[in-house]
Amino acid sequence: MEYKHQQQATRSWTTRRDEKKGRMQLVSSWMSGPLLPREKLVESLEALIAPADRIELEGDNQKQADFLSLFHALWPRSIPRNCTTCI
């Protein structure tokens, strides 16, 4: 019996890490070390949030929830329609 090895597509074990790295490169030119200037906040959220993303705020998140709801109210097209927000 002869065994024929079928070549499979290369699977990446770092898919999420690679996606994060790619997204961080989108805003890296605006950052000063780990800090993002306040005036680039809206642009960075528009660049980083993609369709089908889940946005989750954890812990004592009232300030973050208030900010995200205000952001969504002022710029409703900034967050894709099929993006899930868990607050």
N, CA and C atoms as an extended XYZ file, in Angstrom:
261
Properties=species:S:1:pos:R:3:atomname:S:1:resname:S:1:resid:I:1 pbc="F F F"
N         0.844       -1.177        0.000 N   MET     1
C         0.000        0.000        0.000 CA  MET     1
C         0.891        1.243        0.000 C   MET     1
N         0.648        2.105       -0.951 N   GLU     2
C         1.471        3.297       -1.101 CA  GLU     2
C         0.777        4.485       -0.447 C   GLU     2
N         1.520        5.231        0.355 N   TYR     3
C         0.979        6.393        1.045 CA  TYR     3
C         1.392        7.638        0.277 C   TYR     3
N         0.410        8.419       -0.129 N   LYS     4
C         0.684        9.673       -0.820 CA  LYS     4
C         0.382       10.823        0.135 C   LYS     4
N         1.389       11.599        0.388 N   HIS     5
C         1.235       12.746        1.294 CA  HIS     5
C         0.635       13.914        0.525 C   HIS     5
N        -0.488       14.400        0.985 N   GLN     6
C        -1.098       15.566        0.359 CA  GLN     6
C        -0.626       16.808        1.090 C   GLN     6
N        -0.170       17.755        0.319 N   GLN     7
C         0.334       18.979        0.913 CA  GLN     7
C        -0.834       19.881        1.287 C   GLN     7
N        -0.865       20.322        2.523 N   GLN     8
C        -1.930       21.189        3.003 CA  GLN     8
C        -1.428       22.621        3.050 C   GLN     8
N        -2.370       23.541        3.031 N   ALA     9
C        -2.015       24.951        3.160 CA  ALA     9
C        -1.376       25.177        4.521 C   ALA     9
N        -0.400       26.053        4.553 N   THR    10
C         0.295       26.344        5.800 CA  THR    10
C        -0.662       27.031        6.765 C   THR    10
N        -0.751       26.505        7.946 N   ARG    11
C        -1.635       27.059        8.960 CA  ARG    11
C        -0.836       27.968        9.883 C   ARG    11
N        -1.370       29.131       10.158 N   SER    12
C        -0.702       30.060       11.049 CA  SER    12
C        -1.230       29.861       12.465 C   SER    12
N        -0.318       29.714       13.382 N   TRP    13
C        -0.688       29.553       14.796 CA  TRP    13
C        -0.700       30.896       15.514 C   TRP    13
N        -0.398       31.951       14.781 N   THR    14
C        -0.335       33.283       15.389 CA  THR    14
C        -1.289       34.253       14.694 C   THR    14
N        -2.431       33.771       14.261 N   THR    15
C        -3.384       34.592       13.505 CA  THR    15
C        -3.805       35.842       14.277 C   THR    15
N        -4.176       35.688       15.524 N   ARG    16
C        -4.637       36.839       16.312 CA  ARG    16
C        -3.497       37.817       16.574 C   ARG    16
N        -2.324       37.289       16.852 N   ARG    17
C        -1.149       38.127       17.096 CA  ARG    17
C        -0.797       38.915       15.823 C   ARG    17
N        -0.854       38.249       14.677 N   ASP    18
C        -0.549       38.901       13.407 CA  ASP    18
C        -1.562       39.998       13.094 C   ASP    18
N        -2.838       39.739       13.374 N   GLU    19
C        -3.894       40.728       13.150 CA  GLU    19
C        -3.683       41.950       14.041 C   GLU    19
N        -3.338       41.719       15.301 N   LYS    20
C        -3.091       42.832       16.226 CA  LYS    20
C        -1.894       43.655       15.766 C   LYS    20
N        -0.846       42.983       15.355 N   LYS    21
C         0.353       43.683       14.891 CA  LYS    21
C         0.035       44.552       13.679 C   LYS    21
N        -0.754       44.017       12.746 N   GLY    22
C        -1.139       44.777       11.567 CA  GLY    22
C        -1.966       46.001       11.902 C   GLY    22
N        -2.887       45.845       12.841 N   ARG    23
C        -3.733       46.980       13.239 CA  ARG    23
C        -2.918       48.025       13.986 C   ARG    23
N        -2.003       47.586       14.829 N   MET    24
C        -1.175       48.549       15.564 CA  MET    24
C        -0.275       49.349       14.622 C   MET    24
N         0.129       48.737       13.520 N   GLN    25
C         0.933       49.460       12.540 CA  GLN    25
C         0.134       50.577       11.869 C   GLN    25
N        -1.194       50.437       11.820 N   LEU    26
C        -2.041       51.479       11.239 CA  LEU    26
C        -1.951       52.791       12.016 C   LEU    26
N        -1.775       52.703       13.331 N   VAL    27
C        -1.763       53.907       14.171 CA  VAL    27
C        -0.387       54.194       14.783 C   VAL    27
N         0.589       53.388       14.480 N   SER    28
C         1.906       53.546       15.118 CA  SER    28
C         2.554       54.895       14.798 C   SER    28
N         2.267       55.450       13.639 N   SER    29
C         2.878       56.744       13.295 CA  SER    29
C         2.324       57.882       14.157 C   SER    29
N         1.138       57.691       14.725 N   TRP    30
C         0.531       58.717       15.567 CA  TRP    30
C         0.967       58.604       17.027 C   TRP    30
N         1.554       57.495       17.405 N   MET    31
C         1.835       57.229       18.807 CA  MET    31
C         3.194       57.764       19.228 C   MET    31
N         3.260       58.153       20.470 N   SER    32
C         4.508       58.572       21.094 CA  SER    32
C         4.779       57.566       22.201 C   SER    32
N         5.520       56.505       21.872 N   GLY    33
C         5.702       55.391       22.801 CA  GLY    33
C         4.379       54.661       22.925 C   GLY    33
N         3.903       54.418       24.147 N   PRO    34
C         2.613       53.745       24.312 CA  PRO    34
C         1.422       54.720       24.319 C   PRO    34
N         1.692       56.015       24.135 N   LEU    35
C         0.634       57.030       24.246 CA  LEU    35
C         0.135       57.485       22.882 C   LEU    35
N        -1.167       57.716       22.821 N   LEU    36
C        -1.812       58.214       21.618 CA  LEU    36
C        -2.343       59.611       21.917 C   LEU    36
N        -1.996       60.600       21.086 N   PRO    37
C        -2.505       61.957       21.340 CA  PRO    37
C        -4.029       62.001       21.294 C   PRO    37
N        -4.610       62.801       22.144 N   ARG    38
C        -6.059       62.901       22.259 CA  ARG    38
C        -6.717       63.273       20.928 C   ARG    38
N        -6.089       64.146       20.151 N   GLU    39
C        -6.690       64.586       18.892 CA  GLU    39
C        -6.718       63.486       17.823 C   GLU    39
N        -6.015       62.398       18.026 N   LYS    40
C        -6.009       61.276       17.080 CA  LYS    40
C        -6.905       60.122       17.535 C   LYS    40
N        -7.633       60.310       18.608 N   LEU    41
C        -8.433       59.229       19.182 CA  LEU    41
C        -9.538       58.750       18.235 C   LEU    41
N       -10.287       59.674       17.670 N   VAL    42
C       -11.387       59.291       16.768 CA  VAL    42
C       -10.830       58.595       15.533 C   VAL    42
N        -9.789       59.153       14.935 N   GLU    43
C        -9.189       58.541       13.749 CA  GLU    43
C        -8.658       57.139       14.046 C   GLU    43
N        -8.070       56.978       15.219 N   SER    44
C        -7.518       55.667       15.558 CA  SER    44
C        -8.622       54.632       15.774 C   SER    44
N        -9.724       55.022       16.414 N   LEU    45
C       -10.840       54.087       16.581 CA  LEU    45
C       -11.442       53.705       15.238 C   LEU    45
N       -11.556       54.672       14.343 N   GLU    46
C       -12.079       54.378       13.003 CA  GLU    46
C       -11.163       53.421       12.256 C   GLU    46
N        -9.864       53.554       12.455 N   ALA    47
C        -8.901       52.689       11.768 CA  ALA    47
C        -8.826       51.299       12.399 C   ALA    47
N        -8.971       51.220       13.710 N   LEU    48
C        -8.756       49.956       14.416 CA  LEU    48
C        -9.974       49.049       14.472 C   LEU    48
N       -11.174       49.611       14.529 N   ILE    49
C       -12.383       48.798       14.649 CA  ILE    49
C       -12.809       48.334       13.260 C   ILE    49
N       -12.872       47.034       13.084 N   ALA    50
C       -13.225       46.446       11.784 CA  ALA    50
C       -14.571       45.727       11.891 C   ALA    50
N       -15.223       45.475       10.750 N   PRO    51
C       -16.478       44.720       10.770 CA  PRO    51
C       -16.299       43.368       11.456 C   PRO    51
N       -17.306       42.954       12.192 N   ALA    52
C       -17.353       41.692       12.942 CA  ALA    52
C       -16.482       41.698       14.192 C   ALA    52
N       -15.905       42.828       14.544 N   ASP    53
C       -15.155       42.920       15.802 CA  ASP    53
C       -16.127       42.948       16.977 C   ASP    53
N       -15.665       42.448       18.100 N   ARG    54
C       -16.419       42.568       19.346 CA  ARG    54
C       -15.686       43.569       20.214 C   ARG    54
N       -16.402       44.537       20.731 N   ILE    55
C       -15.808       45.534       21.612 CA  ILE    55
C       -16.282       45.212       23.013 C   ILE    55
N       -15.351       44.891       23.866 N   GLU    56
C       -15.708       44.522       25.234 CA  GLU    56
C       -14.957       45.414       26.209 C   GLU    56
N       -15.679       45.944       27.156 N   LEU    57
C       -15.092       46.753       28.216 CA  LEU    57
C       -15.266       45.990       29.512 C   LEU    57
N       -14.158       45.790       30.200 N   GLU    58
C       -14.208       44.964       31.403 CA  GLU    58
C       -13.871       45.783       32.646 C   GLU    58
N       -14.253       45.254       33.770 N   GLY    59
C       -13.929       45.883       35.040 CA  GLY    59
C       -14.869       47.028       35.346 C   GLY    59
N       -14.366       48.033       36.067 N   ASP    60
C       -15.140       49.212       36.419 CA  ASP    60
C       -15.154       50.110       35.195 C   ASP    60
N       -16.109       49.894       34.316 N   ASN    61
C       -16.045       50.463       32.980 CA  ASN    61
C       -17.025       51.592       32.708 C   ASN    61
N       -17.552       52.233       33.711 N   GLN    62
C       -18.560       53.256       33.458 CA  GLN    62
C       -18.005       54.394       32.605 C   GLN    62
N       -16.776       54.840       32.876 N   LYS    63
C       -16.190       55.916       32.080 CA  LYS    63
C       -15.984       55.476       30.642 C   LYS    63
N       -15.488       54.245       30.451 N   GLN    64
C       -15.277       53.741       29.097 CA  GLN    64
C       -16.599       53.572       28.363 C   GLN    64
N       -17.610       53.076       29.067 N   ALA    65
C       -18.926       52.885       28.456 CA  ALA    65
C       -19.528       54.226       28.054 C   ALA    65
N       -19.390       55.226       28.908 N   ASP    66
C       -19.890       56.559       28.584 CA  ASP    66
C       -19.187       57.112       27.350 C   ASP    66
N       -17.856       56.938       27.311 N   PHE    67
C       -17.089       57.429       26.172 CA  PHE    67
C       -17.506       56.724       24.883 C   PHE    67
N       -17.598       55.397       24.930 N   LEU    68
C       -17.930       54.637       23.727 CA  LEU    68
C       -19.338       54.966       23.233 C   LEU    68
N       -20.293       55.130       24.146 N   SER    69
C       -21.657       55.466       23.720 CA  SER    69
C       -21.707       56.871       23.125 C   SER    69
N       -20.947       57.808       23.691 N   LEU    70
C       -20.887       59.158       23.140 CA  LEU    70
C       -20.224       59.129       21.760 C   LEU    70
N       -19.141       58.368       21.634 N   PHE    71
C       -18.447       58.235       20.347 CA  PHE    71
C       -19.393       57.677       19.294 C   PHE    71
N       -20.132       56.638       19.656 N   HIS    72
C       -21.063       56.016       18.716 CA  HIS    72
C       -22.219       56.962       18.360 C   HIS    72
N       -22.658       57.764       19.314 N   ALA    73
C       -23.747       58.704       19.047 CA  ALA    73
C       -23.296       59.842       18.126 C   ALA    73
N       -22.077       60.327       18.313 N   LEU    74
C       -21.587       61.442       17.511 CA  LEU    74
C       -21.107       61.018       16.128 C   LEU    74
N       -20.528       59.808       16.048 N   TRP    75
C       -20.000       59.306       14.783 CA  TRP    75
C       -20.565       57.915       14.518 C   TRP    75
N       -21.863       57.807       14.215 N   PRO    76
C       -22.497       56.483       14.095 CA  PRO    76
C       -21.914       55.627       12.985 C   PRO    76
N       -21.356       56.214       11.961 N   ARG    77
C       -20.797       55.416       10.862 CA  ARG    77
C       -19.380       54.955       11.159 C   ARG    77
N       -18.803       55.396       12.266 N   SER    78
C       -17.436       55.012       12.607 CA  SER    78
C       -17.330       53.560       13.047 C   SER    78
N       -18.370       53.071       13.710 N   ILE    79
C       -18.372       51.680       14.167 CA  ILE    79
C       -19.209       50.886       13.184 C   ILE    79
N       -18.630       49.879       12.552 N   PRO    80
C       -19.383       49.094       11.555 CA  PRO    80
C       -20.662       48.519       12.119 C   PRO    80
N       -21.690       48.383       11.286 N   ARG    81
C       -22.994       47.880       11.723 CA  ARG    81
C       -22.926       46.470       12.293 C   ARG    81
N       -22.076       45.621       11.739 N   ASN    82
C       -22.030       44.245       12.226 CA  ASN    82
C       -20.974       44.058       13.312 C   ASN    82
N       -20.672       45.118       14.012 N   CYS    83
C       -19.732       45.075       15.131 CA  CYS    83
C       -20.549       44.948       16.420 C   CYS    83
N       -20.162       44.038       17.286 N   THR    84
C       -20.886       43.811       18.518 CA  THR    84
C       -20.252       44.581       19.654 C   THR    84
N       -21.055       45.308       20.400 N   THR    85
C       -20.552       46.055       21.544 CA  THR    85
C       -21.103       45.420       22.810 C   THR    85
N       -20.206       44.964       23.684 N   CYS    86
C       -20.605       44.365       24.964 CA  CYS    86
C       -20.146       45.295       26.072 C   CYS    86
N       -21.091       45.849       26.788 N   ILE    87
C       -20.732       46.771       27.874 CA  ILE    87
C       -21.226       46.195       29.177 C   ILE    87
